[in-house]
Amino acid sequence: MTRVYNFAAGPSTFPDAVLERARDELLEWGDAGMSVMEMSHRGKAFIGIAEKAEANLRQLLAIPAHYKVLFPQGGATGQFAAVPLNLLGDSNQAAYVDTGIWSQKAIGEGKRYAEVAVVASGKSASYGAIPDRSTWTLPAEAAYLHYTANETIGGVEFQEIPDAGGLSLVSDVSSNFLSRPLDISRFAAIYAGAQKNAGPAGITVVIVREELLGRALPITPAILDWKQQADNGSMLNTPPTYNWYLLGLVLEWLLGQGGIPAVEQANVRKAGKLYAAIDTSDFYSSPVEPTVRSRMNVPFRLANADLEKTFLAEARVAGLVNLEGHRSVGGLRASIYNAMPEAGVDALVAFMGEFERHYG
């Protein structure tokens, strides 16, 4: 079997060590006599797996004790609705920052339940930049301020946590979760689909300040009610047990790498190499303003767009796959999450150089 370098935006590449361990434990976990997939989610063995995953996540992010950690289903898309349903309380207003397609989806869902104020938008810059914080005007009556930390499609990333101006701060951190340190105490809540840096598709992580639980609107479905999820250990219904187990293995792997500070250093090196290859060439270009370029998702263009199909075809032959840009924007994109080894970025950079020499 030949493993390729998978630059997909999600579901994304897994650490080889995690896949190997999952393979070895597939038929029997420990001395349980069965696979994790066969275990009761109420049984002692799986409860131990779930508790260890939460403990490791708390360690990695230094999550304060007064925050609850939830592992619901529904992906970040489910949380687009859960955020207003759980946080609006007596208010009917919410503030959002529009930095691209995923923030727009969150805004669209928010409008089902609240009067949404879009306090800043990158639209005038074709979503290749983030409006400076000094230009935002926040409505004092808003229940919360929501932003998307990293736009997977457009490749813009907040390099710092924005000032919420006294509002409760909420963020979709799906595509840069666990890739850099994050001060959880700055947030009312964060949420992330696991399928970028934390595990497989099908499980989500929500971290919410405990005092904010119990405020869900009466129309909130039980499955989206954070307090009900917290009170039931994220097992209000049968959870995706195997996905939870795999998430736990990824968290163990991250700790084994030296934790998030060490992982961040590797991510800085990988992104630096790829952006350098783009910026030092007239053959390639980046559509993103340099100060807000994502470390995780790197969109780029060829000077001659007609060569993109050739680039993708030859890259596949070279073992570099899923480099297509999102269907909504086209172009090319390399997603270089935590599990992408530096050797994969080196191979892509080398291929880009050879392709330019041949076709430039």
C-alpha positions as CSV (number, residue, x, y, z in Angstrom):
1,M,0.0,0.0,0.0
2,T,1.2,3.5,-0.9
3,R,0.1,6.3,1.4
4,V,-0.3,9.7,-0.4
5,Y,-0.1,13.2,1.1
6,N,-3.7,14.2,1.5
7,F,-4.3,18.0,1.4
8,A,-8.1,17.7,1.8
9,A,-9.9,20.4,3.8
10,G,-11.9,17.8,5.7
11,P,-12.3,15.0,6.4
12,S,-8.6,15.4,6.5
13,T,-5.4,13.5,6.9
14,F,-4.9,11.5,10.2
15,P,-1.6,10.9,12.0
16,D,-0.2,7.5,10.8
17,A,0.4,6.5,14.5
18,V,-3.3,7.0,15.3
19,L,-4.5,5.0,12.4
20,E,-2.0,2.2,13.2
21,R,-3.2,2.1,16.8
22,A,-6.8,2.1,15.8
23,R,-6.1,-0.8,13.4
24,D,-4.4,-2.8,16.2
25,E,-7.3,-2.2,18.6
26,L,-10.1,-2.6,16.0
27,L,-11.2,-6.1,16.9
28,E,-10.5,-5.9,20.6
29,W,-9.9,-2.9,22.8
30,G,-7.8,-3.8,25.8
31,D,-9.2,-6.9,27.4
32,A,-12.8,-6.0,26.7
33,G,-13.2,-8.9,24.2
34,M,-14.9,-6.6,21.7
35,S,-14.3,-3.6,19.5
36,V,-15.0,-0.1,20.7
37,M,-17.7,0.0,18.0
38,E,-19.5,-2.8,19.9
39,M,-19.3,-1.3,23.4
40,S,-22.3,0.1,25.2
41,H,-21.8,3.8,25.6
42,R,-23.1,3.4,29.2
43,G,-20.5,0.7,30.0
44,K,-17.5,1.2,32.2
45,A,-15.0,0.7,29.4
46,F,-16.4,3.4,27.1
47,I,-17.1,5.8,30.0
48,G,-13.3,5.5,30.7
49,I,-12.5,6.3,27.1
50,A,-14.8,9.3,27.1
51,E,-13.5,10.7,30.4
52,K,-9.9,10.3,29.3
53,A,-10.5,12.2,26.1
54,E,-12.0,15.1,28.0
55,A,-9.2,15.1,30.5
56,N,-6.6,15.2,27.7
57,L,-8.5,18.0,25.9
58,R,-8.6,20.0,29.2
59,Q,-4.8,19.5,29.6
60,L,-4.0,20.5,26.0
61,L,-6.0,23.7,26.1
62,A,-5.7,24.5,29.8
63,I,-9.5,24.6,30.0
64,P,-10.6,26.3,33.2
65,A,-12.7,24.2,35.6
66,H,-15.8,26.4,35.2
67,Y,-16.1,25.5,31.6
68,K,-18.1,22.5,30.4
69,V,-16.8,20.3,27.6
70,L,-19.4,18.7,25.3
71,F,-19.0,16.2,22.5
72,P,-22.3,16.4,20.5
73,Q,-23.2,15.3,17.0
74,G,-24.2,17.6,14.2
75,G,-20.9,19.2,13.3
76,A,-20.3,22.9,13.4
77,T,-23.4,23.4,11.3
78,G,-25.5,22.1,14.2
79,Q,-23.9,24.6,16.4
80,F,-24.7,27.5,14.1
81,A,-28.2,27.1,15.5
82,A,-27.2,26.0,19.0
83,V,-25.3,29.2,19.6
84,P,-28.3,31.6,19.3
85,L,-30.7,29.0,20.8
86,N,-28.5,28.7,24.0
87,L,-27.1,32.2,24.3
88,L,-29.8,34.7,23.3
89,G,-31.6,34.6,26.6
90,D,-33.8,37.6,27.0
91,S,-32.1,39.4,24.0
92,N,-33.2,39.2,20.4
93,Q,-30.0,40.6,19.0
94,A,-26.6,39.1,18.1
95,A,-23.5,40.4,16.4
96,Y,-21.5,38.6,13.8
97,V,-18.3,39.2,11.8
98,D,-18.5,38.1,8.2
99,T,-15.1,36.8,6.9
100,G,-16.3,34.3,4.3
101,I,-18.5,31.4,3.5
102,W,-18.6,29.7,6.9
103,S,-19.3,32.8,8.8
104,Q,-22.0,33.6,6.3
105,K,-23.6,30.2,7.1
106,A,-23.5,31.0,10.8
107,I,-25.0,34.3,10.1
108,G,-27.8,32.8,8.0
109,E,-28.7,30.4,10.8
110,G,-28.5,33.1,13.4
111,K,-31.1,35.1,11.5
112,R,-33.6,32.4,12.1
113,Y,-33.7,33.3,15.8
114,A,-32.3,36.8,16.2
115,E,-31.8,40.2,14.7
116,V,-28.3,39.9,13.4
117,A,-26.0,42.8,13.2
118,V,-23.0,42.2,10.8
119,V,-20.5,44.4,12.5
120,A,-17.7,43.8,9.9
121,S,-17.4,42.2,6.5
122,G,-14.5,41.2,4.3
123,K,-16.7,41.3,1.2
124,S,-15.2,44.5,-0.3
125,A,-11.8,42.7,-0.2
126,S,-13.3,39.6,-1.8
127,Y,-12.8,37.9,1.5
128,G,-9.0,38.1,1.2
129,A,-8.7,40.3,4.3
130,I,-10.3,40.8,7.7
131,P,-11.6,44.3,8.6
132,D,-9.5,46.0,11.3
133,R,-11.0,45.8,14.7
134,S,-11.0,49.6,15.0
135,T,-13.7,49.7,12.2
136,W,-16.2,47.4,14.1
137,T,-19.2,48.9,15.8
138,L,-20.8,46.6,18.3
139,P,-24.4,46.9,19.4
140,A,-24.4,47.0,23.2
141,E,-27.7,45.1,23.3
142,A,-26.3,42.0,21.5
143,A,-26.3,38.8,23.5
144,Y,-22.9,37.8,21.9
145,L,-20.3,38.5,19.3
146,H,-19.6,35.6,16.9
147,Y,-16.6,35.1,14.6
148,T,-15.1,32.3,12.5
149,A,-11.5,31.9,13.6
150,N,-10.3,30.4,10.4
151,E,-12.1,30.4,7.0
152,T,-11.4,27.0,5.5
153,I,-12.4,28.0,2.0
154,G,-11.0,31.5,1.8
155,G,-7.9,30.9,3.8
156,V,-8.1,33.9,6.2
157,E,-7.4,33.4,9.9
158,F,-7.6,35.6,12.9
159,Q,-4.1,35.9,14.3
160,E,-5.3,37.2,17.7
161,I,-8.6,36.9,19.6
162,P,-10.6,40.0,18.9
163,D,-11.8,42.4,21.6
164,A,-15.4,41.6,22.2
165,G,-16.2,45.1,23.6
166,G,-17.8,43.6,26.6
167,L,-20.0,41.2,24.7
168,S,-19.9,37.4,25.2
169,L,-17.5,36.1,22.6
170,V,-18.2,33.0,20.6
171,S,-16.1,31.4,17.9
172,D,-16.3,28.6,15.3
173,V,-12.8,27.3,15.6
174,S,-13.3,24.2,13.5
175,S,-10.4,24.5,11.1
176,N,-7.7,25.8,13.4
177,F,-8.7,24.0,16.6
178,L,-5.7,22.6,18.5
179,S,-3.3,24.1,16.0
180,R,-2.3,27.0,18.2
181,P,-2.7,28.1,21.9
182,L,-6.1,29.5,22.7
183,D,-7.1,31.4,25.9
184,I,-10.4,29.7,26.6
185,S,-11.1,32.2,29.4
186,R,-11.7,34.9,26.8
187,F,-14.8,33.1,25.4
188,A,-18.3,32.4,26.4
189,A,-18.2,29.4,24.1
190,I,-16.2,27.9,21.2
191,Y,-17.1,25.0,19.0
192,A,-15.4,22.8,16.4
193,G,-16.3,20.0,14.0
194,A,-13.6,17.4,14.7
195,Q,-12.8,16.5,11.1
196,K,-9.9,19.0,10.6
197,N,-7.5,18.6,13.5
198,A,-9.3,16.6,16.2
199,G,-10.7,13.4,14.7
200,P,-13.2,12.0,12.2
201,A,-16.3,13.7,10.9
202,G,-19.4,12.9,13.0
203,I,-18.4,14.3,16.4
204,T,-18.1,17.9,17.6
205,V,-16.5,19.7,20.5
206,V,-18.2,22.5,22.4
207,I,-16.5,24.3,25.3
208,V,-18.9,26.6,27.1
209,R,-18.8,28.7,30.3
210,E,-20.8,26.8,32.9
211,E,-22.8,29.8,34.1
212,L,-24.3,30.2,30.6
213,L,-26.0,26.9,30.7
214,G,-29.7,26.7,31.3
215,R,-30.7,29.7,29.2
216,A,-31.8,27.9,26.1
217,L,-34.9,29.3,24.4
218,P,-38.1,27.2,24.9
219,I,-38.0,26.2,21.2
220,T,-34.6,24.6,21.5
221,P,-34.5,20.9,20.5
222,A,-33.2,18.8,23.4
223,I,-30.3,17.6,21.2
224,L,-29.1,21.2,20.8
225,D,-29.6,22.2,24.4
226,W,-26.1,22.6,25.9
227,K,-27.4,22.1,29.5
228,Q,-29.1,18.9,28.7
229,Q,-26.0,17.7,26.9
230,A,-23.8,18.7,29.9
231,D,-26.2,17.0,32.4
232,N,-26.1,13.8,30.4
233,G,-22.3,13.7,29.7
234,S,-22.9,14.3,26.0
235,M,-24.9,11.1,26.0
236,L,-28.5,12.5,25.7
237,N,-28.8,9.9,22.8
238,T,-26.3,7.2,21.7
239,P,-23.2,9.1,20.8
240,P,-20.8,8.2,17.9
241,T,-18.7,6.1,20.1
242,Y,-16.0,5.1,17.7
243,N,-15.5,8.7,16.5
244,W,-15.2,9.7,20.2
245,Y,-12.6,7.0,20.7
246,L,-10.6,8.2,17.6
247,L,-10.8,11.8,18.8
248,G,-9.3,10.6,22.1
249,L,-6.4,8.9,20.2
250,V,-5.7,12.1,18.3
251,L,-5.6,14.0,21.6
252,E,-3.1,11.5,23.0
253,W,-1.0,11.9,19.9
254,L,-1.0,15.7,20.3
255,L,0.2,15.3,23.9
256,G,2.9,13.0,22.7
257,Q,4.1,15.6,20.2
258,G,4.8,18.0,23.0
259,G,1.3,19.6,23.2
260,I,0.0,22.6,21.4
261,P,3.1,24.8,21.7
262,A,5.2,22.2,19.9
263,V,2.5,21.6,17.3
264,E,2.2,25.3,16.6
265,Q,5.9,25.6,15.9
266,A,5.6,22.8,13.3
267,N,2.6,24.6,11.8
268,V,4.4,27.9,11.5
269,R,7.3,26.1,9.7
270,K,5.0,24.3,7.3
271,A,3.0,27.4,6.4
272,G,6.1,29.5,6.1
273,K,7.6,27.1,3.6
274,L,4.5,27.0,1.4
275,Y,3.8,30.7,1.4
276,A,7.5,31.3,0.6
277,A,7.2,29.1,-2.4
278,I,4.1,31.1,-3.5
279,D,5.5,34.6,-2.8
280,T,8.9,34.1,-4.4
281,S,7.3,33.1,-7.7
282,D,5.5,34.9,-10.5
283,F,3.9,31.6,-11.5
284,Y,1.9,31.3,-8.2
285,S,0.0,33.8,-6.2
286,S,-2.0,34.0,-3.0
287,P,-5.4,35.8,-2.9
288,V,-5.1,36.5,0.9
289,E,-3.6,39.6,2.6
290,P,-0.3,38.4,4.2
291,T,-1.2,39.5,7.8
292,V,-4.3,37.3,7.9
293,R,-3.1,34.2,6.0
294,S,-4.2,30.9,7.4
295,R,-1.7,28.4,8.7
296,M,-4.1,25.6,8.0
297,N,-5.7,26.3,4.6
298,V,-3.6,27.8,1.9
299,P,-5.5,28.8,-1.3
300,F,-3.3,29.7,-4.3
301,R,-3.6,30.4,-8.0
302,L,-1.6,29.8,-11.1
303,A,-0.8,32.8,-13.4
304,N,-2.2,30.7,-16.2
305,A,-5.5,29.2,-14.8
306,D,-5.7,26.9,-17.8
307,L,-2.9,24.9,-16.3
308,E,-4.8,24.1,-13.1
309,K,-6.2,20.8,-14.3
310,T,-2.7,19.7,-15.5
311,F,-1.3,20.7,-12.1
312,L,-3.8,18.6,-10.3
313,A,-3.4,15.6,-12.5
314,E,0.4,15.6,-12.3
315,A,0.2,16.3,-8.5
316,R,-1.9,13.1,-8.1
317,V,0.6,11.1,-10.0
318,A,3.2,12.5,-7.6
319,G,1.2,11.3,-4.6
320,L,-0.2,14.8,-3.7
321,V,-4.0,14.6,-3.6
322,N,-7.0,16.8,-2.9
323,L,-5.4,20.1,-3.9
324,E,-8.5,21.4,-5.6
325,G,-9.9,24.7,-4.4
326,H,-13.4,24.7,-3.0
327,R,-16.0,24.4,-5.7
328,S,-17.4,27.9,-4.8
329,V,-14.1,29.7,-5.4
330,G,-12.0,27.4,-7.7
331,G,-8.3,27.6,-7.8
332,L,-6.1,25.4,-5.7
333,R,-5.8,24.9,-2.0
334,A,-3.5,23.0,0.3
335,S,-4.9,22.2,3.8
336,I,-1.9,21.5,6.1
337,Y,-3.5,20.6,9.4
338,N,-1.6,19.2,12.4
339,A,-1.4,15.7,11.0
340,M,0.2,16.8,7.7
341,P,3.9,16.0,8.2
342,E,6.5,18.6,7.2
343,A,7.7,16.1,4.6
344,G,4.3,16.5,2.9
345,V,4.7,20.2,2.6
346,D,8.3,19.7,1.4
347,A,7.1,17.4,-1.3
348,L,4.4,19.9,-2.4
349,V,6.9,22.7,-2.6
350,A,9.3,20.6,-4.6
351,F,6.6,19.6,-7.0
352,M,5.5,23.3,-7.4
353,G,9.1,24.2,-8.3
354,E,9.3,21.4,-10.9
355,F,5.9,22.3,-12.4
356,E,6.9,25.9,-12.7
357,R,10.2,25.0,-14.4
358,H,8.4,22.9,-16.9
359,Y,5.4,25.1,-17.7
360,G,6.5,28.6,-16.6
